[in-house]
Amino acid sequence: MFDVIIAGCGPTGAMLAAELRLHEVRVLVVESEPEPVPFVRALGLHIRSIELMAMRGLLDRFLERGKQHPTGGFFAAITRPAPEGLDSAHAYVLGIPQPIIDQLLTERAIELGAQVRRGCTVTGFEQDDEGVTIELADGERLRSRYLIGCDGGRSTVRKLLGVGFPGEPARTETLLGEMEVGVPQEEVAAKVSEIRETVKRFGLGTRDGQIYRVVVPDLEVSERKKPPTLEDFTQRLRAIAGTDFGVHSPRFLSRFGDATRLAEHYRVGRVLLAGDAAHIHPPTGGQGLNLGVQDAFNLGWKLAAQIGGRAPETLLDTYEAERRPVAAEVLNNTRAQMELLSTEPGPQAVRKLLTELMEFDEVNRYLIEKITAIGIRYDFGEGPDLLGRRLRDIDLKQGRLYDRMHLGRGLLLDRTEHLSVDGWSDRVDLIADPTAALDVPAALLRPDGHIAWIGENQQDLNDHLSRWFGKPAD
């Protein structure tokens, strides 16, 4: 029997498996694809996801395989540089293709002891008070205490669970593929720059000068389930750009729409949803993969505490309470961005106005913090504005804050040097550092880096330690 079975080994499932294994939870990941998917859907990590990798000691692996880019130009492809002084030690975009992200996170989960089985599809399950019995396509039945659906926008787990997925169907569709071109790179770049003056959903880009990622709006939403053909690409390229760039030798061809949906619930009993299984939206702003990884980071330590028998009664419920509103905000900002990408006169007028407004530092900062997820504040009740927000990676007397969070434990950062975590030291680390770059006496950080308490009173701290980390040890 496993503690947790995760359906889906994309970034969300792999991140969740790694987080659970930090706490010695017995994890099996089942993935329907027999081999890792080679094509590129997502292109990189935003600031908050980069911070999460630093928090678990993974960032060097990602930096070796990616490329740092300036932060800015996310919102509806409106080009504006980031304002100075963004509240992060990692205020950049890390360009790194999704297959590499998948690989690195899966390797991490396996290093920590997670089992990964490919070519396995969940076709059914039954849950009771003690756990979940999962049935695979080959008839094998497996037992676990919890099942997590990380199996994408067409999630089998969500459908079998009977959770509603309300929202809007696709109104536009975009062709996406990887292929070679038959004209010089300079000619492609010049034409793309010209077209993108008006058609923001158009692009041809290359990492190696040979294979191009081609993105081109389709004429209408297709009823077909099968992938597009190379001829579909050439027709649309000619219609929009006046040339098909001599595209040939496709590596993969696909299409995606702008459907926007949010699961009614993230948890029913012992079955939970994360990533695209819980929310889908257009890829504007590059938020989808990042949102799923951040779901996993929020859920992992809570589910591990539940399985370990030390979770407060309502801790697991805070996963949906915190993450579903974040997803709803992402859905809304992608809806807005899609409107601003329209070539119709009305949306273009609004786009022009917003472009002018983004000249104001406050507007630009607000939108960048929204897209990169560093502006999130969970509702932990009344308190200073910092309460419920994540804490940036700050300097300490010895090293950096995130270097002390690699094991996924809570952390009390105490500038007063008189507070204690006695009774919780098996779950929470103490750093007594009067020199810490922090404007409050002390802060209690959850394993996901969000500030759960601010103050200097020991009894008040104990109450919050119990709220988030359970009863003290005997």
N, C-alpha and C positions, 0 to 999 in steps of 0.2 A: 504494500500500500504506500502510495505517495502522499505527501502533505498537500502538494499543489500540482495540478496538471494545467499547463498553459497551451492553449490551441493557437498556434501561429508563432513563427520564429522570425518575424520582422524586427525592426528596431524596438518596438514596444515590448514584444514578448521576450526578446533577448535581454533587454534592460531589466525587466521585471525579474527574470530568472536570476540574473546576477545579483540584484538587490536582495532577493530572498535567500540566496546561498550565503551572503554575508552573515546571516543569522542561522545558518545550518539547517534551513528548511529543505526537506527532500523534494526536489523539483524534477518533473519530466516535461519537456517541451515537445509537442507533436506538430509537425509541419507537413502540409499536404504536398508541397512541391518536393520532388525527389532530389533536386539540386538547387543551390542558391540561385535566385533570379539575377541574371547578368546585366539587365538593362537599367538605365538610370531614370528614376522618376523624381526623386528629391535631390537637391544639389548641395546641401550643406546644413550647418548648425548655426543657430542664432545665439546671442549672448548668454541667455539663461541656460541653454543646453550645454554650451561650452563650460559654464560654471559648474554644472553638474558633473561633467567629466573630470574637471579639476578636483572637485570635492571627493571623488572616488579614486584619485590617482591615475586616471586614464588619459589625461589630456596630452601627455607627451606622445602617446601612440597615435592620437588623432592629428596632432600637429605635424608629425612625420609624414603623414599621408595626404595632408590637405594644404590649402593655400589661404593665407589670411588676406581679407579684403576690407576696405573701409566700410564702416556702418553707414547706411543711408540709401535713399532711393527705393525703399521697400513699398511704401504705401502707394498703390495704384501706379507703380513705376514712375512716380513723380521724383525727378532727380533733385535731391537736396542733400548736401553733406550733413553728417551728424553734428549736433551742437557740441561744443566743448564741455568736458566735465561730466560725461555720462557716468552714472554710479556703478561702475564695474571695473575690475582690473583686467577684464577681457572684452573690451569694447570694440569688437571686430566681428566680421562674419568669417566663418571657417568654411571655405569651399571644399567639399569632399563628397564624392558621389555616393548615393545610397548603398550600392553594393559593398562599398568599403566600410561604411557605417555598420551595415548588417554583419559583415565579417568580423570586425573588431569587437562588437558587442557579443556576438555569439561565441567567439574565442574566449572572451572574458567569462561568460557564463559557464562554459565548459571547464576552464581553468579552476573555477571555484567549486566545481563538482556537480553542475547540472547535467542531466541526461538530455540529449537531443535526438529525436527519431524523425527522420525524413521519410516522405512517401506515406505518411499516416494521416488519415482524415477522420475527424470526429463526425459521426453520423447520427449519434443519439446519446442521451444521458438521462439518468434518473437521480434525483437527490432526495435525501432523507435527513433526519436530525443529526446524523453522525457523519455524513459525507456524500460524495457523488460517485455514481457508477457510470463510466464513460464507455460507449461502444464505438469501435473503429470500423472503417469500411470493410476490413477483412474479417469482421465478426469478433475480433478480440475484445474482451471486456477488461477494463482497468478501474481500479478504485483509488480515490483520493479524498482528502478532506475538503478541498476546494477546487473549483474549475474556473479558469480565467479565460474569457474569450478575447484574444488579441488577433483575431482572424479576419480583419479587414472590413471594408464597407459592406460587403455582402455576407457578413458574419453568419455562419451556420449556428454558432452558439447563441447569438442574439435571437435568431429566428426560432430555434427550438425552445428557447426560454420564453417566447411569447411577448417579448418587450417591444412596445411600439417604437417606430422610427419616423416620427412626423417631420415634415419640412416641405421643401419645394423640389419638384423634379427638375432635371436639367432643362435650361432654356437655350444654352449654347453648347457647342461641342468643339473640341480642339484635337487636331491630329498631332501625335507625338511619335517620333522615331529616331533611330540612329542609322546613319548611312554615309556613304562617300559622295562627294560632289565632283563635277567635271570642269570647274572653272577655278582660277586662282583665288587664294584666300583673301587677297586685297579686294578683289571684285565682289566677293561675297560680303565682306565687312561693309563696304561702301553702300551696297544696295540695301542691306539690312538696316543700316543707320538711316537711310532715306525713308524706308517703309515704316520704321518704328516711330517716326515723327507723328504718324496718325494711327497706325495699327499696333497697339501695345501688346497684343497677344501673338505677335509674329516674332520669330527669331531663328537664326542659324548660328550656332556657336560650336567651337571645337577646342579640345584640350591638347590634342597632339598634331593638329594640322591635317589629319587624314579622316578621322571619324567625326561627323558632325551630328549634333543634337538638333533636330529640326522640329520646330513648333509652328503650326499654321492653323488659323481658324477654319473649321469646316463650314460648309454652306448651311447646314441644318443639323438638327439632332437626329441621329440615325436610330432606327428601330432594330438594326442588326446587332447581334451579339458577337459576330466574328470580327477579327481585327481588320483594319483598312488594308488596301493594297498599295503598292508603290505608285500605281496609276492614280489613285486618289490623291496622293501627295503631289504628284506632278501637275495635276489639274488645278489644285488649289494654289500651288505656288505660282503657276502661270497667271491665274486670275488676279492674284493680289500683287505679285512682284513683276509680272510681265516676263518672267523666266522661271524655268524649273531648276536652274543652276546645274543641270546635268546630273541630278541625283541618281545614284545607282548603288548596287550591292548593299541592300539594307541589312542591318544586324537585328533589328526588331521594329515592328510597326504596331502602334496602338492608338487609342483615342480615349479622351476623358471629357466628362461634362462638368457643369457647374451646379449639380444637385447639392442641396444643402439640407442636412438632416441631423437631428439630435435625439439620442435614445431617451425614452421617457424615464428610465431608471438605469443606474449603473450596477445595481446589485439586487438580486432576488435570492434570498437565502444564502446558499453556499456557492452561488455562481455570480461572477462579476464580469464586467466589460471594461475594456481599456483601448485607447488608440482609435483607429478608424472604425472598429466595431461599435464604438459609442458615439462617433460623430464623423460626418463627412462634410466637406466644403470645398469650394474652388481653391486651387493652389496659389492664389494671389498672396504675395507676401512670404511665401515659402514657410508656412506655419504648421502644416499637417504633421510631418515627421516629428518636429520639435514638440508639438502638443502631445503626441503619443508617448514620447520618451519621458516627458514631464509627468504625465499620468502615472507611468510605471514608477517613477521616483517617489511620487506621493503615496502610492499604494503599497510599495514593497515593505517598508518598515512597519506599517500598520498591520498588514496581513501576517507578517512574521511574529509580531507581538501577540496577535490573536491566537496563532497556532502554538506559540510558546506558553500560552496560559497566563500572560502578564498584562494583557491589554485591558485598559478601562472599558467598561461596558459599551460605551458608545463610540469608541475610537474608530472602528471599521466603518461606521456610518459617516464619519467625517470625510471619507474619500469622495463619495458622491456629493456631499454638501459643499466641498471645496472645489472639486474639479469640474462638475457640471456647469456651474456659472462661468468658469473660465472658458469652457468650450462654447457656451452660448455667446460670449463676447467675441470669440474668434469668428464664429459664424456670422455675426452681425458686421464685423469689420470687413470680412471677405465679400459679403453682400454689397456693402458700400463701395468697395474697390471695383467689383465687377460693373457696377453702374458707371463708375468713373472711367472704365476702359471702353465704354461704348463710344462709337463714332457719331452718334446722333447729336444734334445741336444742343439739346437740353443738358444731357450729361457732360458734354464738352464745355458748356458755360460754367457748370458747377466745378468741373475740373480746373478751369482757369482761375476761378475764385479761390479754390483750395490751394492751388499752387502759390497764389499771392499770400494767403494766410500763413503758409508754411515758411515764409520769410521771417515770421515772428519765432523767436527761439522757443517760446513756451509751447507753441503749437507743434513745431517740428519735434521737440523733445517728447511731448505727450504721445505722438503717433509712433515714434521709434520705440519708446518704452512699451507701448502696447504690442507692437509686432514682435519684439524680441523677448517679451514676457518678463521683463525686469520691473514692470510697474505693478505686478500682481500684489494685492493685499488680501489675505484671507481674513474673514471676520472672526476674530477671537474675543470679541466683546470690547468694552470701552477701554481706552488707554492711549498712550502716545501714538503718533502716526507711524512710528517704526514697528509697532506691534502688529504681527501678522504678515509683515514683509520679509523677504529674504535679506540676509546680511551679505554684503559684498565680501570678497576675499581681502581681509585687512592684515596689516603688519602686526605681529606679536613680538614679545621680548625674545622669543626663540622661534623664528620661522614665520610661516604664514598660517592663517586660520584654516584654509581648506586642506592644508597638509595634515591637520589634526582630525579630519573627518573621514578618512579613508575607510574606516571600518563600519560606517553607517550607524554610529551611536549618537545619542543626544550629547549636548555639550553646554556646560555653564561657563560663560566668559565673565569672570568676576574681577572688576577693577577695585573693589573694596578690600579684598583679601580676607574677608571674615565670613564668607558664606560657605556652605557645605552641601555635598550631595550624598551624605551618609544615608544608607538604606537604598540608594539607587545607583551606587557606583558600578554595579554590574551592567548598567544600561546607559549611564550618563557619565561623561568625562568632565573633569574640572580643570579649568585653566585660570589660575589666579595671576593676573597680570595688570598692575596699575598703569602700565604704559600703553595698553591696547588702544588702538585708534577707534575709540567708541565714545559717543557723547552721553552715555547713560551709565549709572553705577554698575549694573550687571545685566546680562541678557541670557536667557535660556533658549538655546537653539534646538529645534527638532532635528532628526537625522536628515531631513530634506533641506536644512539650512534656513527655515523660516523661524522668526523670533516668536516664541510662545509666551514669554514673560519678560517684563522689565521691572527692575526695582532693586531694593536692598534689604528687605525684611525677610528673615529666614522662614518664618511661619507661612508667609504669603508664597514664598518660593516652594515650600513643601506642598502646599495645596496644588500648585501648578505642576509640580513633578508628578503628583498622584493623578492629576487630570490627564496628562499626556503619556506617562510611563507606567501607570499602575501603582499598586500598593508597594510600599517599601519592603525590602527583604527582611526576614526575621533576624 
